[in-house]
Amino acid sequence: MNQAIFKAYDIRGVYPSDINEEDVYAIGCAVVTYLKPKKIGIGRDIRPSSPTLFESFARGVMESGCDVINLGVISTPMVYFSAGHLDVDAVISLTASHNPIEYNGLKIALRGAIPVGEDSGLREIRDIALRGEWKKSDVSGTMTTYDIRPEYYAEFSSFAEFGEKKFTVAIDTANSMGVFELPMYEKFPENLNIVNLYNDLDHPFQCHEANPLKTETLDELCSKVKEVNADLGIAYDGDADRVGFTDETGTVIPMDLITGLVAKIILKKKPGATILYDLRSSRAVREVIEENGGTANECRVGHAFIKRQMRTDGAIFAGELSGHYYFEENSFAEASTLVAFLLLNLMAETGKKISELVSDLRRYSHSAEINSEVADKEAVLAKLKETYSDGTISELDGLKVDYADWWFNVRPSNTEPLLRLNVEAKTPEMMEEKQSELLALIRA
């Protein structure tokens, strides 16, 4: 087994060279040995390797004495929904998210969709699997099947408040798991004219990369929005736990600004609520939350950290720059289609275009994330901390330094010799100046 498949938040590698049936069998045994569940729900994506990997993982789980609920082929948000609505001790999403079709992997969560990451059990599961130290049971578990989709569709389509408004929405599901989110849109034929891009499950992942964080993957969606005069463009990632948007002009909407807009919507119904935003987000996000009477708490990057902090802070919503949006209503886990419905609700209520609604949040100039390869990450961070010691310093996640008119954050990659830079300033000129200044120091 290649130890490198164990990441900070999940398990992922190329099939079959990095991860194969023998590996996931061992991981299934290790999961039961460490977590001691009585029942596990397992959902999977549509990659060609998923059926046999599912069988091997489930066999390891059952031979270790744990029952399996086969959730079938479903999106990752549906798997998390299962963790909050079924009598299971843990759930597994067998997926490699936005990675190419030759990859596969596992996301693990406990009852209530509490994530299992490197510092919350994944390291121990890795060690048990690598050493072969799992415990077999004299009595094997059983397998049953359950279709969670009707309950999931009913739950989240109930948030739609479109009134008599009619919208054209262009939806790019990248021939992947976002296709399983489409039935919720199809519940509203009188309100939604749906224009689909890449919704062909017979050719999974055979299109652009299913990663809406990379704006170039939205090029075709932007073109389609303009071609059909759509009111909103929607793009899902490979396992549908992330979502990106374009406005009616075919312009990509930054994902952190979506956090601010959704926060504004939520605070109308739940005044004074606590909302989290990841520390790379535009300063406008905090400002909008506070202007609308909410409590804005900054959080570090990564779904495991954010879901944990939502519980400790009593937050009802959180947004991440990568397009993960977390809701109390889905056990503090992702609910991508709910984001789209809330945006459409606001458009219906106000009669405004999405570009008009977002314009209030376009207050600053943001660099987007820039990666730099460095030999000694800690030394560079120390140099930056010393150089910018006159600013307000936070080390919640890497190094963040705030000034009156600008700020920056530099975070080390968990798995690569990279530093990730985000810069924001009041003007594009200042942002460019500070970005160049910081990159010169980082890459010196």
C-alpha positions as CSV (number, residue, x, y, z in Angstrom):
1,M,0.0,0.0,0.0
2,N,1.3,3.4,-0.9
3,Q,1.3,5.5,2.3
4,A,1.0,8.7,0.2
5,I,-2.7,8.0,-0.6
6,F,-3.5,9.2,3.0
7,K,-4.1,12.9,2.7
8,A,-5.0,15.5,5.4
9,Y,-8.8,15.1,4.9
10,D,-9.2,11.9,2.8
11,I,-7.7,9.0,1.0
12,R,-6.9,9.4,-2.7
13,G,-4.6,8.0,-5.4
14,V,-4.4,6.6,-9.0
15,Y,-6.1,3.3,-9.6
16,P,-4.7,0.6,-9.6
17,S,-1.1,1.7,-9.0
18,D,-1.6,3.7,-5.8
19,I,-5.0,2.4,-4.6
20,N,-6.5,-1.0,-5.5
21,E,-8.9,-3.6,-4.2
22,E,-6.4,-5.1,-1.8
23,D,-5.7,-1.6,-0.3
24,V,-9.3,-0.7,0.3
25,Y,-10.1,-4.1,1.8
26,A,-7.3,-3.4,4.3
27,I,-8.7,0.1,4.9
28,G,-12.2,-1.2,5.4
29,C,-10.8,-3.6,8.1
30,A,-8.9,-0.8,9.7
31,V,-11.9,1.6,9.7
32,V,-13.9,-0.9,11.7
33,T,-11.0,-1.8,14.0
34,Y,-10.3,1.8,14.9
35,L,-13.8,3.4,14.8
36,K,-15.7,0.3,16.1
37,P,-18.9,1.1,14.2
38,K,-21.8,-1.3,14.1
39,K,-23.2,0.0,10.8
40,I,-21.5,1.9,8.0
41,G,-23.2,3.6,5.0
42,I,-21.2,3.5,1.7
43,G,-22.0,5.7,-1.3
44,R,-19.8,5.8,-4.5
45,D,-19.3,7.8,-7.6
46,I,-19.4,6.6,-11.3
47,R,-15.7,6.0,-11.9
48,P,-15.1,2.6,-13.6
49,S,-13.0,1.5,-10.6
50,S,-15.7,2.3,-8.1
51,P,-17.8,-0.9,-8.2
52,T,-14.9,-3.3,-7.5
53,L,-13.4,-1.0,-4.9
54,F,-16.8,-0.8,-3.2
55,E,-17.1,-4.6,-3.1
56,S,-13.6,-4.9,-1.6
57,F,-14.1,-2.2,0.9
58,A,-17.5,-3.5,2.0
59,R,-16.0,-7.0,2.3
60,G,-13.4,-5.7,4.7
61,V,-16.0,-3.9,6.7
62,M,-18.3,-6.9,6.9
63,E,-15.6,-9.5,7.7
64,S,-14.6,-7.2,10.6
65,G,-18.1,-7.7,12.0
66,C,-19.8,-4.4,10.8
67,D,-23.0,-4.1,8.8
68,V,-23.1,-2.2,5.6
69,I,-25.8,-0.1,4.0
70,N,-25.2,0.1,0.3
71,L,-26.2,3.7,-0.6
72,G,-25.5,3.1,-4.3
73,V,-24.2,5.7,-6.7
74,I,-24.8,9.1,-5.1
75,S,-23.2,12.5,-4.6
76,T,-21.0,13.2,-1.6
77,P,-23.6,15.7,-0.1
78,M,-26.1,12.8,-0.2
79,V,-23.6,10.6,1.7
80,Y,-23.3,13.3,4.3
81,F,-27.1,13.7,4.4
82,S,-27.3,9.9,5.1
83,A,-24.9,10.4,8.1
84,G,-27.5,12.7,9.7
85,H,-30.7,10.8,8.8
86,L,-29.9,7.1,8.9
87,D,-29.0,4.9,11.9
88,V,-25.3,4.6,10.9
89,D,-22.1,5.1,12.9
90,A,-20.1,6.2,10.0
91,V,-20.4,6.9,6.2
92,I,-18.0,6.6,3.3
93,S,-18.0,8.4,0.0
94,L,-16.0,6.4,-2.4
95,T,-14.8,9.1,-4.8
96,A,-11.7,11.1,-5.8
97,S,-13.8,14.4,-6.2
98,H,-12.5,16.6,-9.1
99,N,-9.4,14.4,-9.8
100,P,-9.3,12.7,-13.3
101,I,-11.1,9.4,-14.0
102,E,-8.0,7.3,-13.2
103,Y,-8.1,8.4,-9.6
104,N,-10.2,7.1,-6.8
105,G,-10.4,7.4,-3.0
106,L,-12.4,7.6,0.2
107,K,-13.9,10.3,2.3
108,I,-14.8,9.2,5.9
109,A,-17.3,10.8,8.3
110,L,-18.9,9.7,11.5
111,R,-22.6,9.8,12.5
112,G,-23.8,13.4,12.0
113,A,-21.3,13.9,9.2
114,I,-18.4,14.6,11.5
115,P,-15.3,14.3,9.3
116,V,-12.5,11.9,10.0
117,G,-9.3,13.7,9.0
118,E,-5.6,13.3,9.7
119,D,-5.8,14.5,13.3
120,S,-9.2,12.9,14.0
121,G,-8.6,9.2,13.2
122,L,-7.3,9.0,9.7
123,R,-3.7,8.7,10.8
124,E,-4.6,5.7,13.1
125,I,-6.6,4.1,10.4
126,R,-3.6,4.4,8.0
127,D,-1.3,2.8,10.6
128,I,-3.6,-0.1,11.2
129,A,-4.0,-0.7,7.5
130,L,-0.3,-0.5,6.7
131,R,0.7,-2.9,9.5
132,G,-2.2,-5.3,8.9
133,E,-3.1,-5.0,12.6
134,W,-6.9,-5.1,12.1
135,K,-9.2,-7.4,14.0
136,K,-11.4,-9.9,12.2
137,S,-14.8,-11.0,13.6
138,D,-16.1,-14.5,14.0
139,V,-19.5,-13.2,12.8
140,S,-19.6,-11.3,9.5
141,G,-21.7,-8.2,9.1
142,T,-24.6,-8.1,6.6
143,M,-25.4,-5.8,3.6
144,T,-28.6,-4.0,2.9
145,T,-29.4,-1.3,0.3
146,Y,-31.1,2.0,0.9
147,D,-31.9,4.8,-1.6
148,I,-31.5,8.1,0.3
149,R,-32.2,10.2,-2.8
150,P,-36.0,10.8,-2.4
151,E,-35.5,12.1,1.2
152,Y,-32.6,14.3,0.1
153,Y,-34.5,15.7,-2.9
154,A,-37.5,16.4,-0.7
155,E,-35.5,18.1,2.0
156,F,-33.5,20.5,-0.1
157,S,-36.1,21.3,-2.8
158,S,-38.3,22.5,0.1
159,F,-36.1,25.5,0.3
160,A,-37.1,26.8,-3.1
161,E,-39.2,30.0,-3.0
162,F,-39.3,31.0,-6.7
163,G,-42.9,32.3,-6.6
164,E,-44.1,32.9,-10.2
165,K,-40.6,33.9,-11.4
166,K,-39.1,32.1,-14.4
167,F,-35.4,31.6,-14.8
168,T,-33.1,30.0,-17.4
169,V,-30.3,28.2,-15.6
170,A,-27.3,26.7,-17.4
171,I,-25.9,23.8,-15.4
172,D,-22.5,22.1,-16.0
173,T,-22.3,18.8,-14.2
174,A,-19.0,17.7,-15.9
175,N,-20.3,14.2,-16.8
176,S,-20.0,13.4,-13.1
177,M,-21.9,13.3,-9.8
178,G,-23.6,16.7,-10.2
179,V,-26.0,14.9,-12.5
180,F,-27.6,13.3,-9.4
181,E,-28.4,16.8,-8.2
182,L,-30.4,17.7,-11.3
183,P,-33.7,16.1,-10.2
184,M,-34.1,18.9,-7.6
185,Y,-34.1,21.5,-10.4
186,E,-36.4,19.4,-12.5
187,K,-39.0,19.6,-9.7
188,F,-39.8,23.1,-10.8
189,P,-40.6,23.0,-14.6
190,E,-42.8,26.1,-14.3
191,N,-39.9,28.2,-12.8
192,L,-36.7,26.8,-14.3
193,N,-35.7,26.3,-17.9
194,I,-32.7,24.0,-17.5
195,V,-29.9,24.1,-20.1
196,N,-27.6,21.1,-19.4
197,L,-23.9,20.9,-20.2
198,Y,-22.0,17.6,-19.9
199,N,-24.7,15.5,-18.2
200,D,-23.7,12.3,-19.9
201,L,-23.0,9.5,-17.4
202,D,-22.2,7.0,-20.1
203,H,-18.9,8.9,-20.6
204,P,-18.0,9.9,-17.0
205,F,-15.4,12.7,-16.6
206,Q,-14.8,12.8,-20.3
207,C,-14.8,16.6,-20.6
208,H,-13.0,19.5,-18.9
209,E,-11.7,19.0,-15.3
210,A,-14.6,19.0,-12.8
211,N,-13.1,21.8,-10.7
212,P,-15.0,25.1,-10.6
213,L,-12.2,26.7,-8.6
214,K,-10.2,26.9,-11.8
215,T,-12.0,29.6,-13.7
216,E,-10.8,28.1,-17.1
217,T,-13.0,25.1,-16.4
218,L,-16.0,27.4,-16.5
219,D,-15.2,28.8,-20.0
220,E,-17.8,26.6,-21.8
221,L,-20.4,27.4,-19.2
222,C,-19.8,31.1,-19.5
223,S,-20.2,30.8,-23.3
224,K,-23.4,28.8,-22.9
225,V,-24.8,31.4,-20.5
226,K,-24.4,34.1,-23.0
227,E,-25.6,32.0,-25.9
228,V,-29.0,31.1,-24.2
229,N,-29.4,34.3,-22.2
230,A,-29.3,32.3,-18.9
231,D,-30.0,34.1,-15.6
232,L,-27.4,32.0,-13.7
233,G,-24.7,29.6,-14.6
234,I,-24.0,26.7,-12.2
235,A,-21.0,24.3,-12.2
236,Y,-20.5,21.3,-9.9
237,D,-17.2,19.6,-9.1
238,G,-16.6,15.8,-9.5
239,D,-18.5,14.6,-6.4
240,A,-20.8,17.6,-6.2
241,D,-19.7,18.9,-2.8
242,R,-18.4,22.1,-4.4
243,V,-20.2,24.5,-6.7
244,G,-19.3,27.6,-8.7
245,F,-21.4,30.2,-10.4
246,T,-21.5,32.7,-13.3
247,D,-23.7,35.8,-13.6
248,E,-26.0,36.4,-16.6
249,T,-23.2,38.1,-18.5
250,G,-21.1,34.9,-18.4
251,T,-18.7,36.4,-15.8
252,V,-17.5,34.0,-13.1
253,I,-18.6,35.0,-9.6
254,P,-15.7,34.6,-7.0
255,M,-16.7,31.9,-4.6
256,D,-16.0,34.0,-1.5
257,L,-18.5,36.6,-2.7
258,I,-21.1,33.8,-2.9
259,T,-20.4,33.2,0.8
260,G,-21.2,36.8,1.5
261,L,-24.4,36.8,-0.6
262,V,-25.7,33.6,1.0
263,A,-24.9,35.0,4.4
264,K,-27.0,38.0,3.6
265,I,-29.9,35.8,2.6
266,I,-29.6,33.6,5.7
267,L,-29.4,36.6,8.1
268,K,-32.7,37.9,6.9
269,K,-34.4,34.8,8.2
270,K,-32.0,34.2,11.2
271,P,-30.9,37.6,12.5
272,G,-27.8,37.6,14.7
273,A,-26.6,34.2,13.5
274,T,-22.9,33.2,13.5
275,I,-21.4,32.6,10.1
276,L,-17.9,31.4,9.3
277,Y,-15.7,32.4,6.3
278,D,-12.3,31.0,5.4
279,L,-9.4,33.4,6.0
280,R,-8.6,33.7,2.3
281,S,-12.0,35.3,1.7
282,S,-12.4,39.0,0.7
283,R,-12.7,41.5,3.5
284,A,-16.1,42.3,2.0
285,V,-17.5,39.0,3.3
286,R,-16.9,39.9,6.9
287,E,-18.2,43.4,6.3
288,V,-21.5,42.1,4.7
289,I,-22.1,39.6,7.5
290,E,-21.6,42.4,10.1
291,E,-23.6,44.9,8.2
292,N,-26.5,42.5,8.2
293,G,-26.4,41.9,11.9
294,G,-24.5,38.6,11.9
295,T,-21.4,37.5,13.8
296,A,-18.5,36.8,11.4
297,N,-15.9,34.3,12.5
298,E,-12.8,33.6,10.5
299,C,-11.7,30.0,10.1
300,R,-8.8,28.0,8.7
301,V,-8.9,26.3,5.4
302,G,-10.2,22.7,5.1
303,H,-13.6,21.0,5.6
304,A,-12.6,19.1,8.7
305,F,-11.5,22.2,10.5
306,I,-14.5,24.2,9.4
307,K,-17.1,21.6,10.3
308,R,-15.6,21.3,13.7
309,Q,-15.5,25.1,14.3
310,M,-19.1,25.4,13.1
311,R,-20.2,23.2,16.0
312,T,-18.0,24.9,18.6
313,D,-19.0,28.4,17.5
314,G,-22.7,27.6,17.0
315,A,-22.5,28.7,13.3
316,I,-25.3,27.9,10.9
317,F,-23.5,28.5,7.7
318,A,-19.9,28.6,6.4
319,G,-18.3,29.2,3.1
320,E,-14.8,28.4,1.7
321,L,-13.0,30.1,-1.2
322,S,-12.8,26.7,-3.0
323,G,-16.6,26.5,-3.3
324,H,-17.5,24.3,-0.3
325,Y,-20.6,25.7,1.4
326,Y,-21.6,24.2,4.7
327,F,-25.1,24.3,6.3
328,E,-26.5,23.4,9.7
329,E,-29.4,21.8,7.7
330,N,-27.0,19.1,6.3
331,S,-25.3,18.3,9.6
332,F,-22.8,21.1,9.0
333,A,-21.7,19.5,5.7
334,E,-21.9,20.6,2.1
335,A,-25.2,21.2,0.4
336,S,-24.3,22.7,-3.0
337,T,-27.7,22.8,-4.6
338,L,-29.1,24.6,-1.6
339,V,-26.7,27.5,-2.5
340,A,-28.2,27.7,-6.0
341,F,-31.7,27.7,-4.7
342,L,-31.0,30.4,-2.2
343,L,-29.5,32.6,-4.9
344,L,-32.5,32.0,-7.1
345,N,-34.8,32.8,-4.2
346,L,-33.1,36.1,-3.8
347,M,-33.3,36.9,-7.5
348,A,-37.0,36.0,-7.4
349,E,-37.7,38.1,-4.2
350,T,-35.8,41.2,-5.4
351,G,-36.3,41.1,-9.1
352,K,-32.6,41.8,-9.5
353,K,-30.1,40.1,-11.7
354,I,-27.4,38.1,-10.0
355,S,-24.7,40.5,-11.2
356,E,-26.6,43.4,-9.4
357,L,-26.8,41.4,-6.2
358,V,-23.1,40.5,-6.3
359,S,-21.9,44.1,-7.2
360,D,-22.2,45.2,-3.6
361,L,-19.5,42.7,-2.6
362,R,-17.0,43.7,-5.3
363,R,-15.3,46.2,-3.0
364,Y,-11.7,45.1,-3.2
365,S,-9.2,43.7,-5.7
366,H,-8.2,40.1,-4.9
367,S,-5.2,38.2,-6.4
368,A,-6.8,34.7,-6.3
369,E,-4.4,32.0,-4.9
370,I,-0.9,31.9,-6.3
371,N,1.4,28.9,-5.7
372,S,5.2,29.2,-5.3
373,E,7.6,26.3,-4.9
374,V,10.0,26.9,-2.0
375,A,12.7,24.7,-0.5
376,D,12.2,25.8,3.2
377,K,8.6,26.9,3.9
378,E,9.1,27.7,7.5
379,A,12.1,29.9,6.8
380,V,10.1,31.9,4.2
381,L,7.2,32.3,6.6
382,A,9.5,33.5,9.4
383,K,11.0,36.1,7.0
384,L,7.6,37.4,6.0
385,K,6.5,37.6,9.6
386,E,9.6,39.7,10.4
387,T,9.2,41.9,7.3
388,Y,5.5,42.7,8.0
389,S,5.7,42.8,11.8
390,D,4.0,46.3,11.8
391,G,0.7,44.7,10.6
392,T,-1.9,42.8,12.6
393,I,-0.6,39.2,12.6
394,S,-2.6,36.0,12.7
395,E,-1.2,32.5,12.6
396,L,-4.5,30.7,12.5
397,D,-3.5,29.1,9.2
398,G,-0.1,29.9,7.9
399,L,0.6,33.7,8.2
400,K,-2.0,36.4,7.7
401,V,-1.1,40.1,8.0
402,D,-3.8,42.8,8.0
403,Y,-3.3,46.5,7.2
404,A,-5.9,49.2,6.8
405,D,-6.0,49.1,3.0
406,W,-4.7,45.6,2.3
407,W,-3.9,42.1,3.6
408,F,-2.2,38.9,2.7
409,N,-2.2,35.3,3.7
410,V,0.5,32.7,3.0
411,R,-0.2,29.1,3.8
412,P,2.0,26.0,3.4
413,S,0.7,23.1,1.3
414,N,0.1,19.9,3.4
415,T,1.6,17.6,0.7
416,E,3.9,19.6,-1.6
417,P,6.8,22.1,-1.2
418,L,4.5,25.0,-2.0
419,L,3.4,28.2,-0.3
420,R,0.0,29.6,-1.3
421,L,-0.4,33.3,-1.4
422,N,-3.6,35.4,-1.4
423,V,-3.5,39.2,-1.5
424,E,-6.3,41.7,-1.4
425,A,-6.2,45.5,-1.5
426,K,-8.5,48.5,-1.9
427,T,-7.4,49.1,-5.5
428,P,-6.1,46.9,-8.3
429,E,-2.9,49.0,-8.5
430,M,-2.1,48.4,-4.8
431,M,-3.0,44.7,-5.1
432,E,-0.5,44.3,-8.0
433,E,2.2,46.2,-6.2
434,K,1.8,44.1,-3.0
435,Q,1.5,40.9,-4.9
436,S,4.8,41.6,-6.7
437,E,6.5,42.6,-3.5
438,L,5.4,39.4,-1.7
439,L,6.3,37.1,-4.5
440,A,9.7,38.6,-4.7
441,L,10.3,37.8,-1.1
442,I,8.7,34.3,-1.3
443,R,10.7,33.3,-4.4
444,A,14.0,34.9,-3.5
